[in-house]
Amino acid sequence: MPVLHKYIGKSGYYVLTSIKGSIITFQLTSDGQEKLIESGIEPDQRFGRALLLDLIRSANAYTQGTGPGTIDSEHNDVQLQFDFPDDPAPESMFPSCYDCSSLNDLHLVEIKDIESHASILCPTCRSKKSDTIDTSVPLFLVSRGILNRLLNKKGIKKVDNSVLAYQNLLDAEFESKWEALIKSKSTQQRLFEKDHGKQSKLF
C-alpha cells in the first residue's frame, strides 16, 4: 500500500509505494496533499491504493521531477512496508507505459503504422516513436467518454494491452459510480417508505 511521507527541510508531502516490484515516488500537488490530510491520513501512515489512483487520475499525484529528499520519519523502515493483504485494489490497476512499464507522465497516443493503433507511453518511449505518433493526450485528461470519442473519431480499431487495461479501469469506475447511485436511491426510498408510513398514522 502507498505510504505518505513528509519532506525534511521544506514543507509538503510525497507518497512512496511498491508497484510491480519497484519502489515508486509520487509527488503531490497542494490539492493532493490537502485531500489526503483532510481524509485523516498522517505521515508514515499507509492508505488504500484506490486513493492514490484517484489522485493520479485527477493529476494531483505524479512521478516526474526530482526525488523525495530525506524522509522525515521516526520509523524509516515503514517505507519498505507497503502491502496489506486485505487491500481490495490490486497494484495492476495503475496504468503504465506499454513499452517499459514506467508510470511517468503517461500519454494516450495514436501510432501511425501499417495499421493505426492506440497505446499508452511515457516520455522516453514517446520520443523513440515521435515520427509515428499522430495524436498524444495526457492520460489524466482521458475520461471514459473522451477515450471512446477519440477512438471513434480517429477510426482506431486496434488498441494494445495498456489501453485495454485502462479501458477496463474506466469502465469499472463508471459502473461503481452507478452502483453507488442505485444503492443510494434504494436507501433513500426505504427511508421515505418508513417515514411515509409513520406520517400516515398521524392523520
PyMOL commands that set and color helices and strands:
alter all, ss='L'
color gray80, all
select helices_A, chain A and resi 30-38+49-57+76-80+91-93+123-128+139-141+144-153+161-200
alter helices_A, ss='H'
color red, helices_A
select strands_A, chain A and resi 3-7+13-19+22-28+61-62+71-72+107-111+117-121+133-138+158-159
alter strands_A, ss='S'
color yellow, strands_A
deselect
rebuild
show_as cartoon
